[in-house]
């Protein structure tokens, strides 16, 4: 009768050791490919377009919404359904490795801060890069960046990461500049103008059409 508690204790110790080993092997969860939390919508979709965005003062968020609207419009005009092409939009801090692996095309949208991509967008790539490495080869992507007077630095950074993933660029990065240079202008809320919104919609539509047509 006394052997049973001892055996249970042994099993519990073994389980704890396995958990500790797993934590030591990947303490930051950089290789975690199972989605945590709610599953993605449209699990039976033939293709998925994933839009990952971050925004500090509002412009990049509006750009990502225009990308989404353009992709949805193109899908509708091509008489395709959500089952043909599911379109997901996700803030960078919420995007996971599983979201990347389960998608077939990508739009990344972020602001440039101090000549580089914003910190939250960088953290997304840091967190997901190695878990997705080797699993995204050949899939299409495009970038949308908002900057004050430049934007090229952030675009180059993101493009290099996508090159490491072996993603295929569909078109040149879309860079929209708001002209902010003083501390007050940089910190102020931004509004995407009509011309910029149209350019983002065009990019979203291009990506959706590219995927639906199966362009290599």
One Martini backbone bead per residue (centre of mass of N, CA, C, O) as a GRO file, in nm:
protein
  216
    1UNK     BB    1   0.054   0.065  -0.015
    2UNK     BB    2   0.323   0.251  -0.013
    3UNK     BB    3   0.401   0.245  -0.323
    4UNK     BB    4   0.208   0.445  -0.457
    5UNK     BB    5   0.311   0.726  -0.359
    6UNK     BB    6   0.596   0.680  -0.469
    7UNK     BB    7   0.511   0.655  -0.767
    8UNK     BB    8   0.372   0.929  -0.793
    9UNK     BB    9   0.621   1.091  -0.719
   10UNK     BB   10   0.788   0.996  -0.961
   11UNK     BB   11   0.601   1.106  -1.185
   12UNK     BB   12   0.608   1.400  -1.095
   13UNK     BB   13   0.912   1.437  -1.124
   14UNK     BB   14   0.927   1.369  -1.425
   15UNK     BB   15   0.739   1.595  -1.521
   16UNK     BB   16   0.907   1.830  -1.412
   17UNK     BB   17   1.161   1.766  -1.575
   18UNK     BB   18   1.032   1.804  -1.853
   19UNK     BB   19   0.955   2.099  -1.813
   20UNK     BB   20   1.239   2.203  -1.757
   21UNK     BB   21   1.361   2.110  -2.021
   22UNK     BB   22   1.177   2.277  -2.208
   23UNK     BB   23   1.256   2.552  -2.090
   24UNK     BB   24   1.562   2.525  -2.151
   25UNK     BB   25   1.528   2.481  -2.466
   26UNK     BB   26   1.268   2.723  -2.473
   27UNK     BB   27   1.219   2.992  -2.283
   28UNK     BB   28   1.091   3.201  -2.520
   29UNK     BB   29   0.924   3.045  -2.750
   30UNK     BB   30   1.073   3.034  -3.051
   31UNK     BB   31   0.939   2.723  -3.132
   32UNK     BB   32   0.636   2.785  -3.112
   33UNK     BB   33   0.362   2.638  -3.322
   34UNK     BB   34   0.134   2.660  -3.133
   35UNK     BB   35  -0.162   2.799  -3.077
   36UNK     BB   36  -0.250   3.055  -2.864
   37UNK     BB   37  -0.568   3.037  -2.814
   38UNK     BB   38  -0.753   3.130  -3.051
   39UNK     BB   39  -0.847   3.036  -3.339
   40UNK     BB   40  -0.872   3.066  -3.654
   41UNK     BB   41  -1.043   3.161  -3.902
   42UNK     BB   42  -1.123   2.971  -4.150
   43UNK     BB   43  -1.002   2.656  -4.153
   44UNK     BB   44  -1.098   2.587  -4.475
   45UNK     BB   45  -0.911   2.754  -4.625
   46UNK     BB   46  -0.706   2.765  -4.901
   47UNK     BB   47  -0.625   3.065  -4.820
   48UNK     BB   48  -0.389   3.306  -4.660
   49UNK     BB   49  -0.394   3.640  -4.537
   50UNK     BB   50  -0.143   3.827  -4.358
   51UNK     BB   51  -0.176   4.105  -4.134
   52UNK     BB   52   0.090   4.294  -3.995
   53UNK     BB   53   0.085   4.537  -3.720
   54UNK     BB   54   0.201   4.875  -3.628
   55UNK     BB   55   0.127   5.154  -3.395
   56UNK     BB   56   0.154   5.484  -3.246
   57UNK     BB   57  -0.017   5.744  -3.414
   58UNK     BB   58  -0.217   5.578  -3.651
   59UNK     BB   59  -0.121   5.541  -3.951
   60UNK     BB   60  -0.054   5.235  -3.970
   61UNK     BB   61  -0.335   5.142  -3.896
   62UNK     BB   62  -0.476   5.272  -4.140
   63UNK     BB   63  -0.311   5.120  -4.348
   64UNK     BB   64  -0.401   4.832  -4.267
   65UNK     BB   65  -0.704   4.884  -4.324
   66UNK     BB   66  -0.658   4.942  -4.627
   67UNK     BB   67  -0.538   4.672  -4.699
   68UNK     BB   68  -0.785   4.509  -4.621
   69UNK     BB   69  -0.990   4.649  -4.807
   70UNK     BB   70  -0.842   4.583  -5.073
   71UNK     BB   71  -0.846   4.275  -5.046
   72UNK     BB   72  -1.155   4.245  -5.024
   73UNK     BB   73  -1.225   4.380  -5.292
   74UNK     BB   74  -1.071   4.187  -5.478
   75UNK     BB   75  -1.218   3.932  -5.393
   76UNK     BB   76  -1.497   4.027  -5.485
   77UNK     BB   77  -1.424   4.100  -5.788
   78UNK     BB   78  -1.325   3.783  -5.822
   79UNK     BB   79  -1.544   3.595  -5.693
   80UNK     BB   80  -1.456   3.536  -5.405
   81UNK     BB   81  -1.407   3.375  -5.100
   82UNK     BB   82  -1.323   3.298  -4.774
   83UNK     BB   83  -1.243   3.008  -4.867
   84UNK     BB   84  -1.034   3.101  -5.078
   85UNK     BB   85  -0.976   3.383  -4.896
   86UNK     BB   86  -0.830   3.451  -4.605
   87UNK     BB   87  -0.836   3.749  -4.392
   88UNK     BB   88  -0.584   3.861  -4.167
   89UNK     BB   89  -0.563   4.076  -3.879
   90UNK     BB   90  -0.261   4.166  -3.682
   91UNK     BB   91  -0.107   4.245  -3.421
   92UNK     BB   92   0.214   4.200  -3.342
   93UNK     BB   93   0.174   4.106  -3.035
   94UNK     BB   94  -0.042   3.864  -3.143
   95UNK     BB   95   0.139   3.727  -3.323
   96UNK     BB   96   0.219   3.400  -3.452
   97UNK     BB   97   0.375   3.137  -3.578
   98UNK     BB   98   0.117   2.992  -3.674
   99UNK     BB   99   0.014   3.226  -3.851
  100UNK     BB  100   0.244   3.210  -4.055
  101UNK     BB  101   0.229   2.909  -4.139
  102UNK     BB  102  -0.092   2.924  -4.223
  103UNK     BB  103   0.000   3.111  -4.434
  104UNK     BB  104   0.048   3.242  -4.795
  105UNK     BB  105   0.057   3.553  -4.715
  106UNK     BB  106   0.206   3.899  -4.678
  107UNK     BB  107   0.153   4.193  -4.463
  108UNK     BB  108   0.363   4.462  -4.364
  109UNK     BB  109   0.298   4.715  -4.097
  110UNK     BB  110   0.496   5.013  -4.019
  111UNK     BB  111   0.687   5.222  -3.847
  112UNK     BB  112   0.935   5.463  -3.830
  113UNK     BB  113   1.205   5.456  -3.583
  114UNK     BB  114   1.500   5.579  -3.589
  115UNK     BB  115   1.559   5.425  -3.877
  116UNK     BB  116   1.351   5.200  -3.778
  117UNK     BB  117   1.168   4.978  -3.673
  118UNK     BB  118   0.949   4.915  -3.459
  119UNK     BB  119   0.960   4.749  -3.164
  120UNK     BB  120   0.711   4.560  -3.196
  121UNK     BB  121   0.793   4.451  -3.472
  122UNK     BB  122   1.067   4.340  -3.388
  123UNK     BB  123   0.957   4.145  -3.172
  124UNK     BB  124   0.799   3.970  -3.365
  125UNK     BB  125   1.043   3.871  -3.526
  126UNK     BB  126   1.207   3.760  -3.290
  127UNK     BB  127   0.978   3.554  -3.192
  128UNK     BB  128   0.924   3.412  -3.502
  129UNK     BB  129   1.164   3.338  -3.680
  130UNK     BB  130   1.267   3.042  -3.594
  131UNK     BB  131   0.987   2.892  -3.605
  132UNK     BB  132   0.959   2.974  -3.933
  133UNK     BB  133   1.205   2.858  -4.032
  134UNK     BB  134   1.159   2.684  -4.341
  135UNK     BB  135   0.815   2.737  -4.371
  136UNK     BB  136   0.799   3.001  -4.604
  137UNK     BB  137   0.896   2.930  -4.871
  138UNK     BB  138   0.792   3.137  -5.151
  139UNK     BB  139   0.621   3.340  -5.024
  140UNK     BB  140   0.434   3.619  -5.034
  141UNK     BB  141   0.521   3.978  -5.010
  142UNK     BB  142   0.460   4.300  -4.836
  143UNK     BB  143   0.517   4.655  -4.778
  144UNK     BB  144   0.432   4.903  -4.514
  145UNK     BB  145   0.549   5.241  -4.459
  146UNK     BB  146   0.588   5.490  -4.206
  147UNK     BB  147   0.715   5.829  -4.218
  148UNK     BB  148   0.848   6.129  -4.205
  149UNK     BB  149   1.127   6.153  -4.425
  150UNK     BB  150   1.148   5.834  -4.487
  151UNK     BB  151   1.164   5.458  -4.439
  152UNK     BB  152   1.403   5.285  -4.555
  153UNK     BB  153   1.516   5.141  -4.305
  154UNK     BB  154   1.270   4.966  -4.236
  155UNK     BB  155   1.242   4.829  -4.512
  156UNK     BB  156   1.518   4.688  -4.505
  157UNK     BB  157   1.484   4.523  -4.252
  158UNK     BB  158   1.232   4.359  -4.333
  159UNK     BB  159   1.345   4.247  -4.599
  160UNK     BB  160   1.574   4.079  -4.468
  161UNK     BB  161   1.394   3.894  -4.306
  162UNK     BB  162   1.232   3.785  -4.549
  163UNK     BB  163   1.480   3.666  -4.685
  164UNK     BB  164   1.539   3.460  -4.459
  165UNK     BB  165   1.250   3.321  -4.519
  166UNK     BB  166   1.211   3.311  -4.836
  167UNK     BB  167   1.056   3.533  -4.949
  168UNK     BB  168   0.840   3.691  -5.198
  169UNK     BB  169   0.841   3.972  -5.370
  170UNK     BB  170   0.588   4.162  -5.529
  171UNK     BB  171   0.690   4.455  -5.437
  172UNK     BB  172   0.763   4.748  -5.357
  173UNK     BB  173   0.778   4.939  -5.106
  174UNK     BB  174   0.551   5.118  -4.914
  175UNK     BB  175   0.606   5.474  -4.868
  176UNK     BB  176   0.490   5.694  -4.617
  177UNK     BB  177   0.491   6.049  -4.563
  178UNK     BB  178   0.430   6.303  -4.295
  179UNK     BB  179   0.679   6.516  -4.209
  180UNK     BB  180   0.777   6.451  -3.935
  181UNK     BB  181   1.037   6.616  -3.699
  182UNK     BB  182   0.935   6.714  -3.456
  183UNK     BB  183   0.846   6.615  -3.150
  184UNK     BB  184   0.549   6.709  -3.178
  185UNK     BB  185   0.490   6.575  -3.455
  186UNK     BB  186   0.565   6.285  -3.383
  187UNK     BB  187   0.352   6.263  -3.132
  188UNK     BB  188   0.126   6.305  -3.306
  189UNK     BB  189  -0.151   6.246  -3.451
  190UNK     BB  190  -0.244   6.054  -3.737
  191UNK     BB  191  -0.345   6.095  -4.088
  192UNK     BB  192  -0.471   5.938  -4.356
  193UNK     BB  193  -0.485   6.003  -4.667
  194UNK     BB  194  -0.638   5.941  -4.960
  195UNK     BB  195  -0.387   5.866  -5.124
  196UNK     BB  196  -0.273   5.660  -4.921
  197UNK     BB  197  -0.520   5.475  -4.909
  198UNK     BB  198  -0.512   5.394  -5.209
  199UNK     BB  199  -0.233   5.262  -5.203
  200UNK     BB  200  -0.306   5.045  -4.994
  201UNK     BB  201  -0.538   4.918  -5.149
  202UNK     BB  202  -0.370   4.835  -5.390
  203UNK     BB  203  -0.181   4.645  -5.234
  204UNK     BB  204  -0.397   4.457  -5.121
  205UNK     BB  205  -0.512   4.379  -5.400
  206UNK     BB  206  -0.254   4.262  -5.521
  207UNK     BB  207  -0.217   4.032  -5.319
  208UNK     BB  208  -0.487   3.890  -5.360
  209UNK     BB  209  -0.458   3.843  -5.665
  210UNK     BB  210  -0.196   3.686  -5.659
  211UNK     BB  211  -0.313   3.447  -5.496
  212UNK     BB  212  -0.568   3.373  -5.669
  213UNK     BB  213  -0.387   3.335  -5.943
  214UNK     BB  214  -0.109   3.195  -5.883
  215UNK     BB  215   0.144   3.363  -5.884
  216UNK     BB  216   0.494   3.297  -5.896
   0.00000   0.00000   0.00000
